[in-house]
Amino acid sequence: MSHETAAHERERAIQHLGERQHRCVTAAQLAALGVSESMLRGVVARGWLAREHRGVYRVGPQPLGREGRWAAALLAVGPGAALSHRT
């Protein structure tokens, strides 16, 4: 597989993951997809990913909606995080 094909497949995987998580992905998820720190800096610089919280990125340039903001917060807290209508 060529470098260009691998990069395209990786971007499709990131987009698919983001679609399942209200356009949010974590740095750990990106690393599992083969995104290095330098690649991450590049896609952030291009505006395709944007930092929402430490280790959590928004896929695409548009602001997140309510569910996306909730998803970003849950991903930032980590495993075991929960969202409720109660305080």
MDTraj code that builds the backbone (N, CA, C; nanometers):
import mdtraj as md
import numpy as np

residues = "MET SER HIS GLU THR ALA ALA HIS GLU ARG GLU ARG ALA ILE GLN HIS LEU GLY GLU ARG GLN HIS ARG CYS VAL THR ALA ALA GLN LEU ALA ALA LEU GLY VAL SER GLU SER MET LEU ARG GLY VAL VAL ALA ARG GLY TRP LEU ALA ARG GLU HIS ARG GLY VAL TYR ARG VAL GLY PRO GLN PRO LEU GLY ARG GLU GLY ARG TRP ALA ALA ALA LEU LEU ALA VAL GLY PRO GLY ALA ALA LEU SER HIS ARG THR".split()
xyz = np.array([
    [0.0859, -0.1172, 0.0000],
    [0.0000, 0.0000, 0.0000],
    [0.0901, 0.1230, 0.0000],
    [0.0601, 0.2181, -0.0855],
    [0.1407, 0.3395, -0.0938],
    [0.1156, 0.4284, 0.0286],
    [0.2076, 0.5187, 0.0520],
    [0.1953, 0.6132, 0.1644],
    [0.0677, 0.6958, 0.1504],
    [0.0387, 0.7402, 0.0283],
    [-0.0805, 0.8214, 0.0030],
    [-0.2080, 0.7418, 0.0292],
    [-0.2100, 0.6159, -0.0133],
    [-0.3270, 0.5307, 0.0094],
    [-0.3458, 0.5056, 0.1582],
    [-0.2355, 0.4799, 0.2291],
    [-0.2436, 0.4564, 0.3734],
    [-0.2964, 0.5804, 0.4448],
    [-0.2509, 0.6987, 0.4045],
    [-0.2971, 0.8235, 0.4662],
    [-0.4464, 0.8436, 0.4406],
    [-0.4903, 0.8128, 0.3194],
    [-0.6323, 0.8275, 0.2854],
    [-0.7174, 0.7309, 0.3689],
    [-0.6721, 0.6073, 0.3822],
    [-0.7455, 0.5085, 0.4624],
    [-0.7512, 0.5522, 0.6093],
    [-0.6416, 0.6060, 0.6588],
    [-0.6376, 0.6535, 0.7973],
    [-0.7368, 0.7683, 0.8166],
    [-0.7420, 0.8617, 0.7230],
    [-0.8367, 0.9733, 0.7333],
    [-0.9807, 0.9235, 0.7299],
    [-1.0091, 0.8241, 0.6458],
    [-1.1443, 0.7663, 0.6417],
    [-1.1783, 0.7003, 0.7744],
    [-1.0821, 0.6312, 0.8344],
    [-1.1050, 0.5661, 0.9636],
    [-1.1322, 0.6703, 1.0721],
    [-1.0580, 0.7809, 1.0704],
    [-1.0794, 0.8883, 1.1675],
    [-1.2180, 0.9485, 1.1493],
    [-1.2554, 0.9731, 1.0259],
    [-1.3864, 1.0308, 0.9985],
    [-1.4977, 0.9360, 1.0441],
    [-1.4827, 0.8070, 1.0171],
    [-1.5834, 0.7081, 1.0577],
    [-1.5944, 0.7037, 1.2106],
    [-1.4813, 0.7026, 1.2795],
    [-1.4829, 0.7030, 1.4252],
    [-1.5511, 0.8287, 1.4773],
    [-1.5160, 0.9426, 1.4197],
    [-1.5778, 1.0683, 1.4606],
    [-1.7282, 1.0684, 1.4417],
    [-1.7751, 1.0088, 1.3330],
    [-1.9197, 1.0015, 1.3086],
    [-1.9902, 0.9221, 1.4176],
    [-1.9250, 0.8207, 1.4699],
    [-1.9854, 0.7377, 1.5751],
    [-1.9824, 0.8060, 1.7112],
    [-1.8957, 0.9083, 1.7267],
    [-1.8766, 0.9726, 1.8566],
    [-1.9061, 1.1217, 1.8506],
    [-2.0061, 1.1599, 1.7753],
    [-2.0486, 1.3002, 1.7655],
    [-1.9338, 1.3925, 1.7244],
    [-1.8501, 1.3437, 1.6295],
    [-1.7387, 1.4177, 1.5706],
    [-1.6227, 1.4396, 1.6672],
    [-1.6077, 1.3542, 1.7683],
    [-1.4988, 1.3652, 1.8635],
    [-1.4143, 1.2392, 1.8629],
    [-1.2835, 1.2569, 1.8745],
    [-1.1896, 1.1450, 1.8834],
    [-1.0841, 1.1793, 1.9879],
    [-1.0238, 1.0768, 2.0452],
    [-0.9181, 1.1004, 2.1440],
    [-0.7809, 1.0787, 2.0808],
    [-0.6805, 1.1352, 2.1442],
    [-0.5430, 1.1165, 2.0979],
    [-0.5067, 0.9685, 2.1012],
    [-0.5534, 0.8957, 2.2016],
    [-0.5247, 0.7518, 2.2108],
    [-0.5892, 0.6766, 2.0944],
    [-0.7117, 0.7132, 2.0578],
    [-0.7780, 0.6495, 1.9440],
    [-0.7031, 0.6798, 1.8146],
    [-0.6568, 0.8031, 1.8011],
    [-0.5809, 0.8413, 1.6818],
    [-0.4509, 0.7624, 1.6740],
    [-0.3830, 0.7475, 1.7869],
    [-0.2587, 0.6705, 1.7893],
    [-0.2845, 0.5254, 1.7499],
    [-0.3971, 0.4695, 1.7961],
    [-0.4317, 0.3318, 1.7607],
    [-0.4578, 0.3169, 1.6106],
    [-0.4971, 0.4257, 1.5455],
    [-0.5194, 0.4246, 1.4010],
    [-0.3906, 0.4544, 1.3229],
    [-0.2801, 0.4725, 1.3949],
    [-0.1527, 0.4956, 1.3290],
    [-0.1152, 0.6409, 1.3091],
    [-0.1826, 0.7313, 1.3783],
    [-0.1525, 0.8742, 1.3666],
    [-0.0422, 0.9089, 1.4662],
    [0.0710, 0.9514, 1.4149],
    [0.1822, 0.9912, 1.5012],
    [0.1574, 1.1325, 1.5543],
    [0.2385, 1.1734, 1.6517],
    [0.2245, 1.3085, 1.7062],
    [0.2500, 1.4137, 1.5997],
    [0.3470, 1.3902, 1.5117],
    [0.3744, 1.4881, 1.4061],
    [0.2597, 1.4936, 1.3055],
    [0.1992, 1.3787, 1.2739],
    [0.0811, 1.3781, 1.1858],
    [-0.0326, 1.4550, 1.2510],
    [-0.0512, 1.4332, 1.3799],
    [-0.1577, 1.5013, 1.4533],
    [-0.1381, 1.6529, 1.4473],
    [-0.0163, 1.6979, 1.4707],
    [0.0108, 1.8420, 1.4618],
    [-0.0219, 1.8946, 1.3221],
    [0.0078, 1.8156, 1.2193],
    [-0.0192, 1.8571, 1.0814],
    [-0.1674, 1.8719, 1.0521],
    [-0.2476, 1.7733, 1.0950],
    [-0.3910, 1.7821, 1.0660],
    [-0.4585, 1.8898, 1.1511],
    [-0.4040, 1.9158, 1.2694],
    [-0.4564, 2.0266, 1.3505],
    [-0.4224, 2.1588, 1.2821],
    [-0.3000, 2.1710, 1.2315],
    [-0.2586, 2.2941, 1.1623],
    [-0.3434, 2.3188, 1.0377],
    [-0.3847, 2.2117, 0.9685],
    [-0.4695, 2.2253, 0.8493],
    [-0.6153, 2.2533, 0.8860],
    [-0.6518, 2.2364, 1.0123],
    [-0.7882, 2.2636, 1.0549],
    [-0.8831, 2.1462, 1.0429],
    [-0.8310, 2.0292, 1.0059],
    [-0.9181, 1.9127, 0.9915],
    [-0.9539, 1.8530, 1.1272],
    [-0.8644, 1.8684, 1.2240],
    [-0.8917, 1.8331, 1.3632],
    [-0.8666, 1.9575, 1.4469],
    [-0.9441, 1.9736, 1.5533],
    [-0.9249, 2.0872, 1.6442],
    [-0.9356, 2.0376, 1.7879],
    [-0.8500, 2.0889, 1.8740],
    [-0.8493, 2.0460, 2.0139],
    [-0.9722, 2.1011, 2.0857],
    [-1.0434, 2.0126, 2.1523],
    [-1.1583, 2.0518, 2.2344],
    [-1.1217, 2.0482, 2.3829],
    [-1.0533, 1.9431, 2.4238],
    [-1.0050, 1.9244, 2.5608],
    [-0.8687, 1.8569, 2.5495],
    [-0.7984, 1.8473, 2.6594],
    [-0.6701, 1.7779, 2.6558],
    [-0.6921, 1.6349, 2.6055],
    [-0.6300, 1.6027, 2.4941],
    [-0.6388, 1.4678, 2.4386],
    [-0.7661, 1.4376, 2.3619],
    [-0.8515, 1.5377, 2.3394],
    [-0.9774, 1.5174, 2.2665],
    [-0.9849, 1.6186, 2.1525],
    [-1.0169, 1.5680, 2.0338],
    [-1.0191, 1.6515, 1.9142],
    [-1.1535, 1.6428, 1.8439],
    [-1.1930, 1.7545, 1.7847],
    [-1.3138, 1.7636, 1.7020],
    [-1.2721, 1.7333, 1.5585],
    [-1.3510, 1.6517, 1.4898],
    [-1.3260, 1.6207, 1.3489],
    [-1.4039, 1.7208, 1.2644],
    [-1.3331, 1.7980, 1.1842],
    [-1.3954, 1.8965, 1.0973],
    [-1.3904, 2.0357, 1.1561],
    [-1.4071, 2.1363, 1.0718],
    [-1.3924, 2.2748, 1.1172],
    [-1.5154, 2.3324, 1.1874],
    [-1.6319, 2.2742, 1.1681],
    [-1.7538, 2.3303, 1.2263],
    [-1.7558, 2.3085, 1.3775],
    [-1.8129, 2.4036, 1.4526],
    [-1.8256, 2.3852, 1.5976],
    [-1.9101, 2.2625, 1.6297],
    [-1.8866, 2.2062, 1.7457],
    [-1.9656, 2.0920, 1.7904],
    [-2.1038, 2.1381, 1.8351],
    [-2.2015, 2.0519, 1.8161],
    [-2.3339, 2.0747, 1.8713],
    [-2.3362, 2.0310, 2.0173],
    [-2.4515, 2.0365, 2.0773],
    [-2.4657, 2.0007, 2.2189],
    [-2.4165, 1.8595, 2.2471],
    [-2.4607, 1.7610, 2.1668],
    [-2.4192, 1.6230, 2.1886],
    [-2.2690, 1.6064, 2.1689],
    [-2.2121, 1.6798, 2.0741],
    [-2.0686, 1.6751, 2.0521],
    [-1.9909, 1.7296, 2.1702],
    [-2.0392, 1.8376, 2.2290],
    [-1.9732, 1.8934, 2.3482],
    [-1.9808, 1.7956, 2.4641],
    [-2.0958, 1.7288, 2.4770],
    [-2.1092, 1.6276, 2.5819],
    [-2.0130, 1.5114, 2.5571],
    [-2.0073, 1.4649, 2.4326],
    [-1.9182, 1.3537, 2.3986],
    [-1.7724, 1.3912, 2.4251],
    [-1.7338, 1.5134, 2.3886],
    [-1.5967, 1.5588, 2.4113],
    [-1.5640, 1.5585, 2.5613],
    [-1.6570, 1.6052, 2.6424],
    [-1.6345, 1.6081, 2.7867],
    [-1.6215, 1.4665, 2.8428],
    [-1.7079, 1.3764, 2.7994],
    [-1.7002, 1.2373, 2.8459],
    [-1.5693, 1.1720, 2.8044],
    [-1.5267, 1.1954, 2.6810],
    [-1.4007, 1.1372, 2.6343],
    [-1.2826, 1.1958, 2.7109],
    [-1.2909, 1.3232, 2.7485],
    [-1.1825, 1.3867, 2.8231],
    [-1.1695, 1.3273, 2.9634],
    [-1.2830, 1.2944, 3.0253],
    [-1.2805, 1.2379, 3.1598],
    [-1.2273, 1.0947, 3.1550],
    [-1.2675, 1.0187, 3.0537],
    [-1.2143, 0.8842, 3.0366],
    [-1.3119, 0.7754, 3.0740],
    [-1.2614, 0.6511, 3.0783],
    [-1.3471, 0.5360, 3.1087],
    [-1.4196, 0.5551, 3.2416],
    [-1.5433, 0.5149, 3.2441],
    [-1.6239, 0.5269, 3.3638],
    [-1.6997, 0.6579, 3.3744],
    [-1.6727, 0.7519, 3.2821],
    [-1.7435, 0.8790, 3.2844],
    [-1.8909, 0.8556, 3.2507],
    [-1.9760, 0.9365, 3.3071],
    [-2.1191, 0.9241, 3.2810],
    [-2.1801, 1.0629, 3.2673],
    [-2.2872, 1.0674, 3.1925],
    [-2.3611, 1.1922, 3.1722],
    [-2.5031, 1.1674, 3.2193],
    [-2.5552, 1.2600, 3.2976],
    [-2.6890, 1.2435, 3.3535],
    [-2.7621, 1.3761, 3.3547],
    [-2.8900, 1.3681, 3.3654],
    [-2.9715, 1.4888, 3.3776],
    [-2.9713, 1.5387, 3.5211],
    [-2.9101, 1.4647, 3.6097],
    [-2.9041, 1.5033, 3.7507],
    [-2.7660, 1.5575, 3.7828],
    [-2.7586, 1.6484, 3.8783],
    [-2.6291, 1.7034, 3.9194],
    [-2.5568, 1.6073, 4.0108],
])
top = md.Topology()
chain = top.add_chain()
for i, resn in enumerate(residues, 1):
    res = top.add_residue(resn, chain, resSeq=i)
    for name in ("N", "CA", "C"):
        top.add_atom(name, md.element.get_by_symbol(name[0]), res)
traj = md.Trajectory(xyz[None], top)
